[in-house]
Amino acid sequence: MNVVLLLGHTRLAVTPADPDVIYANFVNYQNSQTLGVYRSTNGGAFWELRNSGFNMTGGQGWYNLTVACDPDNSERVILGGVPLFASDDGAINIYELPSSPPMGDSTRVHVDHHAIAYKPDNPDEVWVGSDGGVYRSLDDGASFVIRQNGIVSFQFYDIAVAQTMYAGCDVWLNH
């Protein structure tokens, strides 16, 4: 089957180290599994499958998917789905970054990744946004520290109307 017919949720990343290098992290729209990580080295004119041997999204590709390329090294890429992954060889070999308990803690990133970005003036500083909050790494993803102190946030999955519950936030009334 033509891979284009299966394309679902997709994230792209480009690096200032070589603006012709673009990574695409694709999800199969039929089953929300990882379809593959592709790379272009000519600004998107041609794409090469780099890795399709694992499922980083755990069937949640409609929900969580990220990719970022190191600003100083076009071979280094960080990818997220349920856990967080990285590659140092252009996504040929992908490995999981230090794992965390599902709910995360102060130094291990919570699962379900939605955003990732390098700080523009510091190529070793990476910020990750997940269901558990915002985390920062000062060593290109080798370790993370939670950075949500002072941030008031709430994640809504859905909104429903009922006489005994407020907008999907699991606060129940006792009357």
C-alpha positions as CSV (number, residue, x, y, z in Angstrom):
1,M,0.0,0.0,0.0
2,N,1.2,3.5,-0.8
3,V,2.5,5.1,2.5
4,V,0.9,8.4,1.6
5,L,-2.5,6.8,2.0
6,L,-1.7,6.0,5.6
7,L,-0.4,9.4,6.7
8,G,-2.0,10.7,9.9
9,H,-0.7,13.0,12.6
10,T,2.7,14.4,11.5
11,R,5.4,16.5,13.1
12,L,8.3,18.2,11.3
13,A,11.6,19.4,12.5
14,V,14.4,21.4,10.8
15,T,17.8,22.5,12.2
16,P,19.8,25.7,11.7
17,A,22.9,23.4,11.5
18,D,21.7,22.4,8.0
19,P,18.4,23.9,6.9
20,D,18.1,21.4,4.1
21,V,17.7,18.6,6.7
22,I,14.1,18.0,7.7
23,Y,12.7,15.2,9.9
24,A,9.1,14.0,9.7
25,N,7.6,11.8,12.4
26,F,4.5,10.1,10.9
27,V,1.6,8.3,12.5
28,N,-0.6,5.8,10.7
29,Y,-4.1,7.3,10.6
30,Q,-5.7,3.9,10.6
31,N,-4.3,2.6,14.0
32,S,-2.5,5.7,15.5
33,Q,0.8,3.6,15.6
34,T,4.1,5.1,14.5
35,L,4.4,4.8,10.7
36,G,8.0,5.9,10.6
37,V,10.6,8.6,10.9
38,Y,11.7,10.1,7.6
39,R,14.4,12.5,6.7
40,S,15.1,14.8,3.8
41,T,18.6,16.2,3.1
42,N,17.5,18.4,0.2
43,G,14.9,20.6,1.7
44,G,12.0,18.2,1.2
45,A,12.5,17.3,-2.4
46,F,13.2,13.6,-1.5
47,W,12.4,11.7,1.7
48,E,14.1,8.6,3.1
49,L,12.6,6.2,5.6
50,R,15.1,6.2,8.5
51,N,13.3,4.1,11.1
52,S,10.0,2.2,11.2
53,G,11.0,-0.5,13.6
54,F,9.3,0.6,16.8
55,N,6.1,2.2,17.9
56,M,6.8,5.3,20.0
57,T,3.2,6.4,20.2
58,G,1.7,3.2,21.8
59,G,-1.4,3.6,19.7
60,Q,-1.9,7.2,20.8
61,G,-0.4,8.9,17.8
62,W,-3.6,11.0,17.3
63,Y,-2.8,12.5,20.7
64,N,1.0,12.6,21.5
65,L,3.8,13.1,18.9
66,T,6.8,15.4,18.8
67,V,10.2,15.8,17.1
68,A,13.0,18.3,17.4
69,C,16.4,18.5,15.7
70,D,19.5,19.7,17.5
71,P,20.4,23.2,16.4
72,D,24.1,22.3,16.2
73,N,24.0,18.7,14.9
74,S,21.6,17.6,12.1
75,E,22.2,14.0,13.1
76,R,20.8,14.5,16.6
77,V,17.0,14.3,16.9
78,I,14.7,14.0,20.0
79,L,11.3,12.3,19.4
80,G,8.3,11.9,21.7
81,G,5.2,9.8,21.8
82,V,4.4,8.1,25.0
83,P,8.0,7.9,26.2
84,L,10.8,10.3,25.0
85,F,13.4,9.0,22.5
86,A,16.6,10.3,20.9
87,S,19.0,9.4,18.0
88,D,22.5,10.5,17.3
89,D,22.8,9.1,13.8
90,G,19.9,10.7,11.9
91,A,17.2,8.5,13.3
92,I,18.7,5.2,12.1
93,N,19.1,4.0,15.7
94,I,16.6,5.4,18.2
95,Y,16.9,4.9,21.9
96,E,14.7,5.8,24.9
97,L,15.8,8.6,27.1
98,P,15.8,8.0,30.9
99,S,12.4,6.5,31.5
100,S,10.0,7.8,34.0
101,P,7.1,6.5,36.1
102,P,3.9,7.2,34.2
103,M,3.1,10.2,36.3
104,G,6.7,11.6,36.2
105,D,8.5,13.2,39.1
106,S,10.9,16.2,39.6
107,T,13.7,14.8,37.4
108,R,12.0,12.2,35.1
109,V,9.7,13.4,32.4
110,H,6.1,12.4,32.5
111,V,4.8,10.4,29.5
112,D,2.6,11.6,26.6
113,H,4.7,14.3,24.8
114,H,3.1,17.2,23.0
115,A,5.8,19.8,22.6
116,I,9.6,20.0,22.4
117,A,11.9,22.9,21.5
118,Y,15.5,23.9,21.8
119,K,16.3,27.2,23.3
120,P,17.5,29.4,20.4
121,D,20.5,30.8,22.1
122,N,21.6,27.6,23.9
123,P,21.7,24.4,21.8
124,D,22.1,22.2,24.9
125,E,18.9,23.5,26.5
126,V,15.8,21.5,25.5
127,W,12.2,22.1,26.8
128,V,9.6,19.4,26.7
129,G,5.8,19.7,27.3
130,S,3.9,16.6,28.3
131,D,0.7,15.7,30.2
132,G,2.7,16.1,33.4
133,G,3.9,19.6,32.8
134,V,7.0,21.4,31.5
135,Y,10.5,20.0,31.8
136,R,13.9,21.5,31.0
137,S,17.2,19.8,30.1
138,L,20.5,21.7,30.1
139,D,22.5,18.7,28.6
140,D,20.7,18.1,25.3
141,G,18.2,15.7,26.8
142,A,20.4,13.5,29.0
143,S,18.6,14.7,32.1
144,F,15.5,16.8,32.9
145,V,14.1,18.9,35.7
146,I,10.5,19.8,36.1
147,R,9.9,23.6,35.6
148,Q,6.2,24.1,36.4
149,N,6.5,25.9,39.8
150,G,4.2,28.9,39.6
151,I,2.4,27.7,36.5
152,V,-1.3,27.1,37.1
153,S,-2.6,24.6,34.5
154,F,-5.3,22.2,33.9
155,Q,-5.7,19.6,31.1
156,F,-9.2,19.0,29.7
157,Y,-9.8,15.9,27.7
158,D,-13.4,16.5,27.0
159,I,-16.3,18.6,28.2
160,A,-19.7,17.2,29.1
161,V,-22.8,18.5,30.7
162,A,-24.1,16.8,33.9
163,Q,-25.7,18.0,37.1
164,T,-23.0,16.3,39.3
165,M,-19.7,17.0,37.6
166,Y,-17.8,20.1,36.3
167,A,-16.4,20.0,32.7
168,G,-14.5,16.7,32.8
169,C,-12.2,17.7,35.7
170,D,-13.2,14.9,38.0
171,V,-14.6,17.2,40.7
172,W,-17.8,15.6,42.0
173,L,-20.5,17.3,43.9
174,N,-22.1,15.6,46.9
175,H,-25.7,16.9,46.6
